[in-house]
């Protein structure tokens, strides 16, 4: 669930950064999307992420 929140926040920041023209927001949004996607894939494969198998 936390991964999905990161991806959504990343998309929002990416869109705002593109609309306003702020490169920093675009970069942070892209990084959040990438990290959220990696954590989502790792969690889906059953690997322990951050020392835990399940996020609550």
N, C-alpha and C positions, 0 to 999 in steps of 0.2 A: 504494500500500500504506500509506503514511503517513497518507493521508486516512482510510482505514478505521479505523486505530488511534485517530485523533482522535475519530471519530464514536463508537466503542465506549467510549472513556474518557469522553466527554461524556455518553453514556447512563448509564454507571455512576454518575458524579457527580450527574447529575440525579435518578436514582432514590434514591441515598443522601440527597441533599438534601431530597427530598420526604418520605422515610420518617422522617428525623430531625427535619425541620422547620427546617433551616438554609438561609436564603435565599441566602447567599453561595455555597454549593455548587450550588444550583439554578441560579443565574445563571451561574456558571462553566461548568457542564455545558451549559447552553443555548448559550452562546457557542461552546464547543468543537464542538458539533453543527453550528451554523451555519457556522463557518469550515471545518470538515471537509467539509461538503456543497458549499460554494462551490469549494474546492480540487479536490474530486472532479469536479465539473461542468467546471471549467476544464481539468483534466487530460484528461478524456474528449473534449473538443472539439479537443485537440491544441495548445492554447495553452501557451506556455512559462510555467511557474509558478516564481517565485523565480529566474529566469535560466536555468532548465534545462527541457528538454523531457521528460526522463525522470528519475524518482526511482529510486535503486538502494538 
